[in-house]
């Protein structure tokens, strides 16, 4: 698996790698995700930063930023991928990026780890939150 450090050595950026992954990662529309979410037959993966996740996230989502401190897959990512490999539920990743770059990247990385049925949420966090859908937010 390539890491940001390895990508930089090859002259690539995370956005460039995510762009390359766009063609191989399935997407799920907000409407289709709402149906799947309502059925409780989905694993929801938040790829945003720890601070963003702590502030507010889709109800039931797991926090899964892909990298540790040195750009290698975090221990949490590796462990979560191992658990998700055994899941019978589809996995939906989301982020707050304009074109879902981080969600696509994490979906591709999970697929590389042999996790089945991984999709990136079109419209991501902003469309879900602004649509008044179920979220968990920390009170300030």
C-alpha positions, 0 to 999 in steps of 0.5 A: 500500500502506498502512503503519503510519504511514498506518494510524495517520493513519486511526486504525487499528492493525496488529492492526485492519488484520490483522483486516480482512485475515482474510477475504481471506487463505487459511489452511493447517492444520498438518497440510496444511503438514507435507505441503507442507513434507515435499515441499519444494514451499513457500516458508516466510516467517517474519514475526517479529522479526530477534531471534526469527528468529535465535534459532530458525525453521522449517527453510528459512524466509526472514526477512521482517518487512514494515517498515523503520524508518519503517513503510514496506515494507522494501527486503528486503520489496520485493525478496523480494516481487518474487522470490516473484512468479516462484515456482511454489511456494505461500508460507506465512507464519507468526508467533508471534501468538495469532491469526496477525495478523502472518502474515495481514498479511504474506500480505495485503501479499504478495498486494497485491504480486501474489504468488500462492498465499499462505497463513497458517499456522494455529497459527503458530510455537508450534504448529509448534515445540511439535509437535516439527517441524523447526526451526533454533535457534542454540545458546547 
